């Protein structure tokens, strides 16, 4: 599969990490990597910024299903709504 790079920005401190991913990867697999990287203790979610709104991503969906491509920035934030 073709790997590509995405950026994940931590909304609590603004820090960012770049990941190499594949289209068939799930959002949960990306979450697992980022949670491990930043050593989060609380539950977090990934979102895609869409203008003034943030679209929460379903952990079981794939990056391809969410139209996430090279250079996309995802946001990781505390799960204030209980997630999926």
C-alpha positions as CSV (number, residue, x, y, z in Angstrom):
1,X,0.0,0.0,0.0
2,X,1.0,3.6,-0.5
3,X,2.2,5.3,2.6
4,X,1.6,9.0,3.1
5,X,2.2,11.6,5.9
6,X,-0.4,13.3,8.1
7,X,0.0,15.7,11.0
8,X,-1.7,15.3,14.3
9,X,-2.0,18.4,16.4
10,X,-2.6,18.3,20.2
11,X,-5.3,20.9,20.9
12,X,-4.3,21.2,24.5
13,X,-0.8,22.4,23.9
14,X,-0.5,23.0,20.2
15,X,2.3,20.4,19.7
16,X,2.3,18.4,16.5
17,X,3.6,15.0,15.3
18,X,3.9,13.8,11.8
19,X,2.9,10.1,11.1
20,X,3.4,7.9,8.1
21,X,0.1,6.0,7.6
22,X,-1.7,3.9,5.0
23,X,-5.2,4.5,3.6
24,X,-6.6,1.2,5.1
25,X,-5.5,2.1,8.6
26,X,-8.3,2.7,11.1
27,X,-8.7,5.9,13.1
28,X,-8.3,3.8,16.2
29,X,-4.8,2.6,15.0
30,X,-3.7,6.3,14.6
31,X,-5.2,7.1,18.0
32,X,-3.2,4.2,19.6
33,X,0.0,5.6,18.2
34,X,-0.7,9.2,19.2
35,X,-1.9,8.2,22.7
36,X,1.3,6.2,23.2
37,X,3.5,9.0,21.8
38,X,2.0,11.7,24.1
39,X,1.3,9.3,27.0
40,X,-2.3,10.5,27.4
41,X,-4.0,9.2,30.6
42,X,-7.5,10.5,29.8
43,X,-9.7,9.4,26.9
44,X,-9.1,11.4,23.6
45,X,-10.7,11.6,20.2
46,X,-9.4,12.5,16.7
47,X,-11.2,15.1,14.7
48,X,-10.9,16.6,11.2
49,X,-11.1,20.4,11.1
50,X,-13.8,21.5,8.7
51,X,-13.8,25.3,8.8
52,X,-15.3,26.4,12.2
53,X,-16.4,22.9,13.0
54,X,-14.5,19.8,14.0
55,X,-15.8,16.5,12.7
56,X,-15.2,13.7,15.2
57,X,-13.8,10.6,13.4
58,X,-15.3,7.1,14.1
59,X,-12.5,5.0,15.5
60,X,-13.5,1.9,13.4
61,X,-13.5,3.9,10.1
62,X,-10.5,4.0,7.9
63,X,-8.4,7.0,6.8
64,X,-9.5,6.4,3.2
65,X,-13.2,6.4,4.3
66,X,-12.7,9.8,5.9
67,X,-10.9,11.1,2.8
68,X,-7.7,11.7,4.8
69,X,-4.7,12.1,2.4
70,X,-1.1,13.4,2.3
71,X,-0.7,16.5,4.4
72,X,-4.1,16.3,6.2
73,X,-4.0,17.7,9.8
74,X,-6.0,15.9,12.4
75,X,-6.7,17.2,15.8
76,X,-6.5,15.2,19.0
77,X,-8.5,16.5,21.9
78,X,-10.0,15.4,25.2
79,X,-13.2,13.3,24.8
80,X,-15.8,15.6,26.3
81,X,-18.8,13.8,24.8
82,X,-18.0,10.1,25.5
83,X,-16.8,9.4,22.0
84,X,-18.3,6.6,19.9
